[in-house]
Amino acid sequence: MNNIGHNTGPKKWSAFTAMVVLVFFLVLPGPGRCGESRFFFVQITDTHLGIPENNARARKIVAAVNRLPMTIQCVVHTGDVYDRSVWGKQGAVADAAEVFKPLKPPVYFLPGNHDIDLDGDRKKTMDTWVRHFSPLVYSRMIQGVAFVFAYTDSLREGVAVEGFHPFDALQSEIKTPGNAPVLLFHHGPSVPNFYRNRFHRGWADRFRREWHDLIRRNNVTAVITGHFHRDELHWLGHVPVYVSGPAAEKFGRQACFRIYEYNDGRLGYTAQYLD
């Protein structure tokens, strides 16, 4: 019998319908979660190689990463691979090759303020970086997530680099197919640096505004940085900025690296410190 028009019909079907709808929403993935995955990756930053103690610390971190029990999709080095004091010295680049060669997961590099000499021979140090490490801005798709690696110290310092336009380069890398989530890696955070009991000026206002607008207009899940040599968390609107402590001895810091877990669009981490 057709129940339409009967007073008892809607009451009986409303309970059944509510149950079906509840099951439907419990089974189906929530908004934005379709196709996302759970995986781990590692961040290393500020190794400042070329100094014997820092080289030894970096080797210990590489060995620790290789012993991790979970599958690590990749290692990201967020800049200051080697120390400014070794610019131009024979064997500086070879130090990095020797230290990181044993890493089992693939490693992606981006340059920091110690890797490219904005106050000296910009072209020579930039060419050296690109030849031995990576492009200045590039990306990789890992488990359905876009890892975008960017050199931004020219923005932080407010220095023009001939032939390099960071925002133009980023626009082509940060636009992802299917609006895939983005993890954006760079070296120096775009927020003021607090030390010696006061804030120190960060990026020039016009570059900071453009950088923050770029993040807001794209599907950036998190920004991951180094440079401060401290563990910090900041926010750009709803986007977290993770700042990792360093591998190097500078400022008396304990050597560390981070293990990140990406899970259903959320990012958590644990910091691992050397003895």
N, C-alpha and C positions, 0 to 999 in steps of 0.2 A: 504493500500500500504506500502511496506517495504521502510523505509526512508534511509536505508544504501546506501551510494553513492550519495545522493542528498545534495546539498550545503545548502539548507534551513533546513534540519533536525537537524544537530548538533547545529545550533544556537538556534532553538526553544527548543530543549531538554536540552541544557546547562543551561538555566534559570530555567527550572523546576527541573533539577537535583540539582542545587545549593540550591533551596528552600527546597527540600527533605532532603538534607544533613544537612542544618542548623537546621531544625526541629528535625532531628535524634539526633544531638549533644545536642540540648537544652533539649530533653526529657530524654535521657539516662544519668546516673550518670557518672561523670568524673573518670579518672584513680584512683584506690585506694579507691574510695568512696563507692563501692558496699557493702551493709550490715552494714555500719557505722551508728551511731545514735547520738542523742542529749540527754545529761543528765547532772545532777549536782551532785557534791560531795563536801565534806568539808574537809579542812585540819586544824588540831590543832597541835601546836608544842610547845615544851619547857614549859610545865606546872610547872615543878619543885615542885611537890606535896610534902607534909610533912611540909610545912611552911604555917601557918594559912591564911595569905593574899593570897598566891597562890592557896590554896584550894578553897577559896571564889571566886577568879577570874574564876577558872575552872568551878565551879558550875554555874556561870552566863553565861559562854560561852555555856555550855550544855543546859541551859534554852533557850538561844537565838537561838541555832541550832534547838531545838524542835519547835520553833515558826515560822520558815521559811515557807513562803507560797509555795515554789516549792518543788517537790519531791526530796529528797536527797537520792541517791543510797547508799552512805556509808560515814562514817567519817574515815579519816586516821590521826593517831597521829604519827608524824615523829620524835619521840624520846625525851629524857630527860623527861620522864613521871614524875619521882620524883627526888628530889634533892640529890646530893651526901652526904649532911650533915645528911641525914636520913638513910644511909646505915646501915643495921643491927638493926635498931631501931624497937621495937615492933609496929605493926600497920601501917608501911609505905606502904606495899602492899595493906592493907585493905583500905587505903585512896583512892587509885586509883579505887578500886572496888566500893566504895561508891559514888565517884564523877561521874563516867562514867556509872553506872548502869541505870540511868534514860534516857540515850540517846535513842531516838526512832530509828534512822537508825543503822545498824550494824557498829561496830567500829573495825578497824584493827590497831594494834600497831606494831612498830618496835623500837628497843632499841637505845639510844644515849650514849654519853660518860659518863653521870651521872647515867645511868641505869646499866651498867656493869663495874666493877672496874678492869681496866687493870693494875693498879698500885698496887693492893692489891690481894684479893682472887678472881681471875678471875673465877675459876670453880664454887665457891659457888654463886657468883652473877649472872653468866650466867645460872646456873641451876635454880636459883630462877626466873629469867626472863622467861625461857622456860616453867617452871611449871605454872606460873600465867598469862603470857601474850601471847606469840606467839613463833613459831620457829624463828631462826635467819635469815633465808631466806625462803620465801614462796611466793605464788602468788594466785590470784583469778581472774576469768573471770567475768567482769561486763559489761553488755550491749555490748558484743562483743569486749571489750578492756581488755587486760591483765594488771592487777595491780600487779606489782612486788615489794615486800617489802624486803629490804636488810639491814643487819647490816654491816656497813663498817668502824666503828671506829678503828678496829684493823688495817685496811689498812691506815687510816689517821694518826694513831700513829706509824705505822710501827712495830707493835707488833704481834708476832705469838701466836695463841691460839691453844692449843693442841686439835686435833680432829675436828677443824673447818677450812675449806679451802674455803674462800668466793667466789673466782672465779669459782671453781669447782661447788659449790652450785648454783651460779647464772646461769651458763651455762645451767643447766637442767630446770631452771624456765623461762629464758628469751626467749628460743626457743618456739615460740607459734604455735599452729595449724593453718594452713592456712595463716601463716604470719600475724597474727592479730597485730594491733598496741599495743605498750607497753607504759605504764606510769610507770616510775621507781622511787620509793620512797626510800630515805635513809636520814641519819641525817646530817652529816657534809659535806658541798660542797667540791668538789675536786679542787676548785680554791683558790688562796691566799686570806687571810682575811685582809681587810684594816681597821685599826682603830688606834687611836692616831697618825694620820697623817703619817702612814707608812704601808707598806705591811708586813704581817707576814706569814712565810712559811706555806704552806699547806701540802698536801700529799707528801710523798717521790716520787721522779721522776719516779722510775720504776713501782710503784703501780698506779700512775696517768696515765702513758702511757697505761698500761694494761686496766685500767678502761675506758679510753676514746676510746680505740680500741674496747672494748666489746660493747660500745654504738654505735660506727660507724658500726659495723658488724651486728647489729640487728635492728629490726624495732621499735626503741625507738622514740616516739613522743615528750616526755618531761621528764625531771628529776625534782623531787620536793623534797625540803629539808628544814631544819631549821638551828639550831645551832648558826648562826651569830647574832640572836636577832635583825635583821634588815630586811627591805624589800629590796630585790635586785633581779636583773635579770642578768644572765650571759649566755654565749653560748659555747657549745662544738661542733665546726663545725656548722651544721645547726640545732642542737638540743638545745632548750632553757633550762636553769637551773633556776627554780623558787625558791627563798629563802624567806620564810615567817618570819614575825615578831613573837614574842613570846606571849604566854598567861601570863607568869610569870612577876613579878615586877622587876626582875633583871635589873640593869643598868637604872632604871627609865623609862622603856618602858611602853607605854600604852598597855593594854591587847587587843589582837586581834585574829581573826581567819579568814580564807579565804573560800569563796564560789567559786568553779571552775565550769565552763561550758565547757563540751567537746562537740564539734559540728563539725561533718564532718572532723575529723582528726585535728582540731585546738583546742587549749586550751586557754581560757581566765579566768580571775578571778576578783573578787572584794574583797577588804579587809574590814572587819567589825570590828570597834573599840568599846570597851566598854566605857560608859560615865565615 
